[in-house]
Amino acid sequence: MALLGTRPEPGSGFSQSLDQARRRLATLSGAIALGIVAILFAWLGDEAQRGFARIVAWMPLAPLLLTPLTFAAVVWMTRRFVPEARGSGIPQVIAAGAHPELARTRLLSLPVALAKLAMTAIMLLAGASVGREGPTVQVSAAIMVACHRVLRVPIGAGVLIAGGAAGVAAAFNTPLAGVAFAIEELASAFEQRVAMLVMAAVVVSGLVSLGYSGDYIYFGVMRETLPVSSVLLIAPLAGIMGGVLGGLFSRMLLGFAGSSHPLIQVFRAHPVRAALVCGVIVAVTGLVSGGATWGTGYETTRGMIEGQTDAPLYFGPAKFLVMVATAISGAPGGIFAPSLSVGAGFGRLLSLLFPQDPFPAIVLLGMTGYFVGVVRAPLTAVIILMETTASRGMILPLFLTAIIADGASTLVCRHKLYHGLSAPFRAGKAANA
């Protein structure tokens, strides 16, 4: 029976079926394409870091020149040719999710997103403390947008959310974390239709990654657990310490972007020179630390998760310094992986207070506390770390640490980092309206 006595137009059922088929094809093709791109970008990033290591082995003092000049060159190219590619990439997707019309601009265009991947790899080739997760999110959303435009399918917030979620899942091989990230960071309202779109994109991109890379665990298997008595002591400390430090990082980054302090205004007025100074900080810190702080910090972090206790005590503070310097330079690159490395470094310090408890478990709580402090997405953080370490026995300590870290970070920095960083991109939309 037709609703309210109206009759369906002839062919309307066929038209609806055709539209639905196009939507599914757009999602399927986009998820496959972004899965392939994520794999290639991961390979490119790893090769860039290995290339930097070979340069340092050949010429140990090369970073003193290479790193600052690369910072300056990449920031100049970004500001001159692709200003939409600056920073992490996640704020761009958040801005477009709030204003889907931005998806039809350069903000989520394929040329800009691919340029971001290339420049992130160049930054890794110079030892910068950047991650590939944020850029993967931006290029994944851009690929989904492109596929939907080719097939003439309307582009709504759900398309961007699905692309971003699939990007997180493909970057870490963490499908559950992709869904959680979509809920916490990319979507203000997570409807059932969007949920199905997200899960479909995550599953397809995950299968592409699985077929190529196998069922790998990003940081390696961590089977250690903590007794309840230790959890009640260590988790609050990791949550408070990580939340405060992560909130401090967020406040510094947001404050730098909007501060009216004369020195900071001078710094912002000369971005290329500022990037050169940031590059010097990264290069000198890397040389002083014996190279421990260059790149994402993945190898050192994985070693600690696997129980290696020889990581230097200064790794956490030094990595924090280069992470701040890299982030405020304005160069393209993510902060997920560096944040996890900083958290592991501070977990290393925290383990000195509890020598009788398993070292990797304490490091994991340190990673959780700091990561939540930075991104303020506790569910995403817990699921990412559970999936990247196969540490299901630590789920409750992880949640306790994450909840405390979220509260502590809020006291230090009221605004969520990615949403605060998305404001300039939203402002650009308003200016063009």
Secondary structure, 3 states (H helix, E strand, C coil): CCHHHCCCCCCHHHHHHHHHHHHHHHHHHHHHHHHHHHHHHHHHHHHHHHHHHHHHHHCCCCHHHHHHHHHHHHHHHHHHHCHHHCCCCHHHHHHHHHCHHHHHCHHHCHHHHHHHHHHHHHHHHCCCCCECHHHHHHHHHHHHHHHHHHCCCCCCHHHHHHHHHHHHHHHHCCHHHHHHHHHHHHCCCCCHHHHHHHHHHHHHHHHHHHHHHCCCCCCCCCCCCCCHHHHHHHHHHHHHHHHHHHHHHHHHHHHHHHCCCHHHHHHHHCHHHHHHHHHHHHHHHHHHCCCCCCCCCHHHHHHHHCCCCCCCCCHHHHHHHHHHHHHHCCCCCECHHHHHHHHHHHHHHHHHHCCCCCHHHHHHHHHHHHHHHHHCCHHHHHHHHHHHHCCHHHHHHHHHHHHHHHHHHHHHCCCCHHHHHCHHHHHHHHHHC
